[in-house]
Amino acid sequence: MKIVNASIVLSSILFLLFACEKYEFEGLSGMGKKPVYLPLSELGNIRNLPPQPVELSGTIFLRDTLFFMLEQKKGIHVFNIKDTLNPVPLTFFSIPAITDFTISGNRLYADSWKDLVTVDISDLMRIREFSRKTDVFAPPLFPPLYNGIFECVDPEKGAVVGWVDAPLEHVRCQTVN
């Protein structure tokens, strides 16, 4: 019985000695994802643009004969669907770093990176930012639907509006299944 207790004590001491050893992490290298940044100063650049091609859609919202469709990280497409077989693109609301929105009355509420933005849409062809509450959201700081290494997000560089494949060296961020 005393031999078993001595081996437990010895194992515990060895574990503590090795557990306290400083581990130098060189980082990971290889193909991975790198964030694409938008300067924070450009987040307030909310405006109308001509209709844009749909690339990466998201949330949709229907109001009377108007159909609003999110374009991930870019803005919102607006279509007139009075003739459902022939939708007419009307305008594009450019809202940088957007990932979701909703509408109530003549106000559109959207996230823009970390901020909650209220946009006056009473005139669809001349939208304007009505208000902005900063640091409301904690956006994901990793590439969505991806497993592998990636360059860690540096908030000082701006808002992440996308990810690109790139050769990486000594990165410290990784997603795993």
Phi and psi in degrees as GROMACS dihedral restraints (atoms count N, CA, C in turn):
[ dihedral_restraints ]
;  ai    aj    ak    al  type     phi  dphi    fc
    3     4     5     6     1   -68.2    20    10
    4     5     6     7     1   -29.4    20    10
    6     7     8     9     1   -67.7    20    10
    7     8     9    10     1   -41.2    20    10
    9    10    11    12     1   -63.2    20    10
   10    11    12    13     1   -45.4    20    10
   12    13    14    15     1   -63.2    20    10
   13    14    15    16     1   -38.0    20    10
   15    16    17    18     1   -65.6    20    10
   16    17    18    19     1   -39.1    20    10
   18    19    20    21     1   -69.7    20    10
   19    20    21    22     1   -34.2    20    10
   21    22    23    24     1   -65.4    20    10
   22    23    24    25     1   -43.7    20    10
   24    25    26    27     1   -63.4    20    10
   25    26    27    28     1   -45.2    20    10
   27    28    29    30     1   -63.1    20    10
   28    29    30    31     1   -42.8    20    10
   30    31    32    33     1   -61.9    20    10
   31    32    33    34     1   -41.0    20    10
   33    34    35    36     1   -64.2    20    10
   34    35    36    37     1   -41.8    20    10
   36    37    38    39     1   -64.6    20    10
   37    38    39    40     1   -45.4    20    10
   39    40    41    42     1   -62.5    20    10
   40    41    42    43     1   -40.9    20    10
   42    43    44    45     1   -61.1    20    10
   43    44    45    46     1   -46.5    20    10
   45    46    47    48     1   -63.3    20    10
   46    47    48    49     1   -38.6    20    10
   48    49    50    51     1   -63.6    20    10
   49    50    51    52     1   -45.1    20    10
   51    52    53    54     1   -78.9    20    10
   52    53    54    55     1   -29.0    20    10
   54    55    56    57     1   -68.6    20    10
   55    56    57    58     1   -27.6    20    10
   57    58    59    60     1   -89.6    20    10
   58    59    60    61     1    -4.2    20    10
   60    61    62    63     1   -68.1    20    10
   61    62    63    64     1   133.6    20    10
   63    64    65    66     1   -71.2    20    10
   64    65    66    67     1   130.3    20    10
   66    67    68    69     1  -107.3    20    10
   67    68    69    70     1   121.2    20    10
   69    70    71    72     1   -87.8    20    10
   70    71    72    73     1   121.1    20    10
   72    73    74    75     1  -104.0    20    10
   73    74    75    76     1   113.8    20    10
   75    76    77    78     1   -77.4    20    10
   76    77    78    79     1   -17.1    20    10
   78    79    80    81     1    97.7    20    10
   79    80    81    82     1   176.0    20    10
   81    82    83    84     1  -112.7    20    10
   82    83    84    85     1   147.9    20    10
   84    85    86    87     1  -132.2    20    10
   85    86    87    88     1   152.5    20    10
   87    88    89    90     1   139.5    20    10
   88    89    90    91     1  -169.8    20    10
   90    91    92    93     1   -74.2    20    10
   91    92    93    94     1   138.6    20    10
   93    94    95    96     1  -162.1    20    10
   94    95    96    97     1  -157.9    20    10
   96    97    98    99     1  -113.9    20    10
   97    98    99   100     1   142.6    20    10
   99   100   101   102     1  -124.7    20    10
  100   101   102   103     1   134.3    20    10
  102   103   104   105     1   -70.1    20    10
  103   104   105   106     1   147.4    20    10
  105   106   107   108     1  -105.0    20    10
  106   107   108   109     1   124.5    20    10
  108   109   110   111     1  -104.1    20    10
  109   110   111   112     1   150.0    20    10
  111   112   113   114     1  -117.8    20    10
  112   113   114   115     1   128.6    20    10
  114   115   116   117     1   -56.4    20    10
  115   116   117   118     1   139.0    20    10
  117   118   119   120     1   -58.0    20    10
  118   119   120   121     1   -28.9    20    10
  120   121   122   123     1   -63.6    20    10
  121   122   123   124     1   -19.5    20    10
  123   124   125   126     1   -91.8    20    10
  124   125   126   127     1    -4.5    20    10
  126   127   128   129     1   -63.6    20    10
  127   128   129   130     1   -29.2    20    10
  129   130   131   132     1   -81.9    20    10
  130   131   132   133     1     4.3    20    10
  132   133   134   135     1   -83.8    20    10
  133   134   135   136     1    64.1    20    10
  135   136   137   138     1   -94.0    20    10
  136   137   138   139     1   124.8    20    10
  138   139   140   141     1  -163.7    20    10
  139   140   141   142     1   169.0    20    10
  141   142   143   144     1   -83.7    20    10
  142   143   144   145     1   143.0    20    10
  144   145   146   147     1  -130.3    20    10
  145   146   147   148     1   163.2    20    10
  147   148   149   150     1   -61.4    20    10
  148   149   150   151     1   161.4    20    10
  150   151   152   153     1   -50.5    20    10
  151   152   153   154     1   141.4    20    10
  153   154   155   156     1  -117.2    20    10
  154   155   156   157     1   158.3    20    10
  156   157   158   159     1   -69.4    20    10
  157   158   159   160     1   145.5    20    10
  159   160   161   162     1   -81.5    20    10
  160   161   162   163     1   125.3    20    10
  162   163   164   165     1  -118.4    20    10
  163   164   165   166     1   -50.7    20    10
  165   166   167   168     1  -139.4    20    10
  166   167   168   169     1    87.0    20    10
  168   169   170   171     1   -77.9    20    10
  169   170   171   172     1   168.3    20    10
  171   172   173   174     1  -152.1    20    10
  172   173   174   175     1  -129.9    20    10
  174   175   176   177     1   -50.8    20    10
  175   176   177   178     1   142.5    20    10
  177   178   179   180     1  -122.8    20    10
  178   179   180   181     1   154.9    20    10
  180   181   182   183     1  -146.3    20    10
  181   182   183   184     1   131.6    20    10
  183   184   185   186     1  -113.9    20    10
  184   185   186   187     1   127.8    20    10
  186   187   188   189     1  -136.8    20    10
  187   188   189   190     1   109.8    20    10
  189   190   191   192     1    55.8    20    10
  190   191   192   193     1  -117.5    20    10
  192   193   194   195     1  -102.3    20    10
  193   194   195   196     1    15.7    20    10
  195   196   197   198     1  -105.8    20    10
  196   197   198   199     1   133.7    20    10
  198   199   200   201     1  -118.0    20    10
  199   200   201   202     1   120.3    20    10
  201   202   203   204     1  -107.8    20    10
  202   203   204   205     1   132.0    20    10
  204   205   206   207     1  -135.6    20    10
  205   206   207   208     1   127.1    20    10
  207   208   209   210     1   -67.3    20    10
  208   209   210   211     1   139.1    20    10
  210   211   212   213     1  -113.5    20    10
  211   212   213   214     1   108.4    20    10
  213   214   215   216     1   -48.3    20    10
  214   215   216   217     1   128.4    20    10
  216   217   218   219     1    68.6    20    10
  217   218   219   220     1    -0.8    20    10
  219   220   221   222     1  -120.4    20    10
  220   221   222   223     1   -44.7    20    10
  222   223   224   225     1   162.5    20    10
  223   224   225   226     1  -151.7    20    10
  225   226   227   228     1  -135.0    20    10
  226   227   228   229     1   127.1    20    10
  228   229   230   231     1   -81.5    20    10
  229   230   231   232     1   140.5    20    10
  231   232   233   234     1  -123.6    20    10
  232   233   234   235     1   125.0    20    10
  234   235   236   237     1  -123.0    20    10
  235   236   237   238     1   146.7    20    10
  237   238   239   240     1   -93.2    20    10
  238   239   240   241     1   122.4    20    10
  240   241   242   243     1  -116.9    20    10
  241   242   243   244     1    32.4    20    10
  243   244   245   246     1   -54.3    20    10
  244   245   246   247     1   -43.3    20    10
  246   247   248   249     1  -101.0    20    10
  247   248   249   250     1    99.0    20    10
  249   250   251   252     1   -60.9    20    10
  250   251   252   253     1   -23.8    20    10
  252   253   254   255     1   -80.7    20    10
  253   254   255   256     1   -17.5    20    10
  255   256   257   258     1  -134.4    20    10
  256   257   258   259     1    72.7    20    10
  258   259   260   261     1   -63.5    20    10
  259   260   261   262     1   142.0    20    10
  261   262   263   264     1  -111.8    20    10
  262   263   264   265     1   117.9    20    10
  264   265   266   267     1   -68.3    20    10
  265   266   267   268     1   128.9    20    10
  267   268   269   270     1  -100.3    20    10
  268   269   270   271     1   -50.1    20    10
  270   271   272   273     1  -163.4    20    10
  271   272   273   274     1   173.4    20    10
  273   274   275   276     1  -130.8    20    10
  274   275   276   277     1   125.1    20    10
  276   277   278   279     1   -86.9    20    10
  277   278   279   280     1   111.2    20    10
  279   280   281   282     1   -80.5    20    10
  280   281   282   283     1   114.4    20    10
  282   283   284   285     1  -133.2    20    10
  283   284   285   286     1    96.2    20    10
  285   286   287   288     1   -57.2    20    10
  286   287   288   289     1   140.3    20    10
  288   289   290   291     1    63.7    20    10
  289   290   291   292     1    27.5    20    10
  291   292   293   294     1   -81.0    20    10
  292   293   294   295     1   142.1    20    10
  294   295   296   297     1  -129.8    20    10
  295   296   297   298     1   -10.2    20    10
  297   298   299   300     1  -163.0    20    10
  298   299   300   301     1   159.1    20    10
  300   301   302   303     1  -159.0    20    10
  301   302   303   304     1   165.6    20    10
  303   304   305   306     1  -149.1    20    10
  304   305   306   307     1   167.4    20    10
  306   307   308   309     1  -131.5    20    10
  307   308   309   310     1   138.5    20    10
  309   310   311   312     1  -139.8    20    10
  310   311   312   313     1   117.4    20    10
  312   313   314   315     1    60.8    20    10
  313   314   315   316     1  -129.0    20    10
  315   316   317   318     1   -99.0    20    10
  316   317   318   319     1    23.0    20    10
  318   319   320   321     1  -119.1    20    10
  319   320   321   322     1   133.3    20    10
  321   322   323   324     1  -109.0    20    10
  322   323   324   325     1   129.6    20    10
  324   325   326   327     1  -110.5    20    10
  325   326   327   328     1   126.2    20    10
  327   328   329   330     1  -141.8    20    10
  328   329   330   331     1   153.1    20    10
  330   331   332   333     1   -87.9    20    10
  331   332   333   334     1   145.0    20    10
  333   334   335   336     1  -139.7    20    10
  334   335   336   337     1    93.5    20    10
  336   337   338   339     1    61.9    20    10
  337   338   339   340     1  -103.9    20    10
  339   340   341   342     1  -102.8    20    10
  340   341   342   343     1    -2.4    20    10
  342   343   344   345     1  -102.9    20    10
  343   344   345   346     1   153.4    20    10
  345   346   347   348     1  -102.2    20    10
  346   347   348   349     1   118.2    20    10
  348   349   350   351     1  -111.3    20    10
  349   350   351   352     1   134.8    20    10
  351   352   353   354     1  -108.7    20    10
  352   353   354   355     1   126.3    20    10
  354   355   356   357     1  -117.2    20    10
  355   356   357   358     1   131.2    20    10
  357   358   359   360     1   -79.5    20    10
  358   359   360   361     1   117.9    20    10
  360   361   362   363     1  -115.3    20    10
  361   362   363   364     1    24.4    20    10
  363   364   365   366     1   -62.3    20    10
  364   365   366   367     1   -30.3    20    10
  366   367   368   369     1  -115.9    20    10
  367   368   369   370     1   102.4    20    10
  369   370   371   372     1   -58.3    20    10
  370   371   372   373     1   -24.5    20    10
  372   373   374   375     1   -93.8    20    10
  373   374   375   376     1    -2.7    20    10
  375   376   377   378     1  -144.1    20    10
  376   377   378   379     1    67.0    20    10
  378   379   380   381     1   -71.9    20    10
  379   380   381   382     1   158.7    20    10
  381   382   383   384     1  -150.0    20    10
  382   383   384   385     1   147.6    20    10
  384   385   386   387     1   -68.8    20    10
  385   386   387   388     1   125.5    20    10
  387   388   389   390     1   -92.0    20    10
  388   389   390   391     1   -44.1    20    10
  390   391   392   393     1  -158.2    20    10
  391   392   393   394     1   163.8    20    10
  393   394   395   396     1  -144.8    20    10
  394   395   396   397     1   125.8    20    10
  396   397   398   399     1  -108.1    20    10
  397   398   399   400     1   120.8    20    10
  399   400   401   402     1   -86.2    20    10
  400   401   402   403     1   153.7    20    10
  402   403   404   405     1    54.3    20    10
  403   404   405   406     1    43.4    20    10
  405   406   407   408     1   -86.8    20    10
  406   407   408   409     1   -37.9    20    10
  408   409   410   411     1  -109.8    20    10
  409   410   411   412     1   154.8    20    10
  411   412   413   414     1  -112.9    20    10
  412   413   414   415     1    93.5    20    10
  414   415   416   417     1   -67.6    20    10
  415   416   417   418     1   154.2    20    10
  417   418   419   420     1   -64.3    20    10
  418   419   420   421     1   137.6    20    10
  420   421   422   423     1  -107.5    20    10
  421   422   423   424     1    36.2    20    10
  423   424   425   426     1  -149.3    20    10
  424   425   426   427     1   156.4    20    10
  426   427   428   429     1   -69.3    20    10
  427   428   429   430     1   132.1    20    10
  429   430   431   432     1   -70.3    20    10
  430   431   432   433     1   147.4    20    10
  432   433   434   435     1    51.6    20    10
  433   434   435   436     1    45.6    20    10
  435   436   437   438     1  -139.8    20    10
  436   437   438   439     1   139.3    20    10
  438   439   440   441     1  -122.8    20    10
  439   440   441   442     1   123.0    20    10
  441   442   443   444     1   151.0    20    10
  442   443   444   445     1  -167.0    20    10
  444   445   446   447     1   -87.2    20    10
  445   446   447   448     1   151.7    20    10
  447   448   449   450     1  -153.4    20    10
  448   449   450   451     1   157.5    20    10
  450   451   452   453     1   -74.4    20    10
  451   452   453   454     1   127.6    20    10
  453   454   455   456     1   -60.0    20    10
  454   455   456   457     1   144.5    20    10
  456   457   458   459     1   -72.0    20    10
  457   458   459   460     1   134.4    20    10
  459   460   461   462     1  -111.0    20    10
  460   461   462   463     1   100.7    20    10
  462   463   464   465     1   -57.7    20    10
  463   464   465   466     1   -21.5    20    10
  465   466   467   468     1   -67.7    20    10
  466   467   468   469     1   -21.6    20    10
  468   469   470   471     1   -84.0    20    10
  469   470   471   472     1   -14.2    20    10
  471   472   473   474     1   127.8    20    10
  472   473   474   475     1  -163.4    20    10
  474   475   476   477     1   -89.0    20    10
  475   476   477   478     1   137.4    20    10
  477   478   479   480     1   -80.1    20    10
  478   479   480   481     1   121.8    20    10
  480   481   482   483     1  -117.2    20    10
  481   482   483   484     1     7.1    20    10
  483   484   485   486     1   172.3    20    10
  484   485   486   487     1   177.4    20    10
  486   487   488   489     1  -137.5    20    10
  487   488   489   490     1   140.7    20    10
  489   490   491   492     1  -125.1    20    10
  490   491   492   493     1   150.2    20    10
  492   493   494   495     1   -70.5    20    10
  493   494   495   496     1   137.7    20    10
  495   496   497   498     1  -159.1    20    10
  496   497   498   499     1   150.8    20    10
  498   499   500   501     1   -72.5    20    10
  499   500   501   502     1   131.9    20    10
  501   502   503   504     1  -121.9    20    10
  502   503   504   505     1   149.4    20    10
  504   505   506   507     1  -132.0    20    10
  505   506   507   508     1   132.5    20    10
  507   508   509   510     1    55.5    20    10
  508   509   510   511     1    43.3    20    10
  510   511   512   513     1   -87.5    20    10
  511   512   513   514     1   155.2    20    10
  513   514   515   516     1  -113.2    20    10
  514   515   516   517     1     4.0    20    10
  516   517   518   519     1  -112.7    20    10
  517   518   519   520     1   144.0    20    10
  519   520   521   522     1  -157.9    20    10
  520   521   522   523     1   141.7    20    10
  522   523   524   525     1  -110.0    20    10
  523   524   525   526     1   147.0    20    10
  525   526   527   528     1  -138.7    20    10
  526   527   528   529     1   157.9    20    10
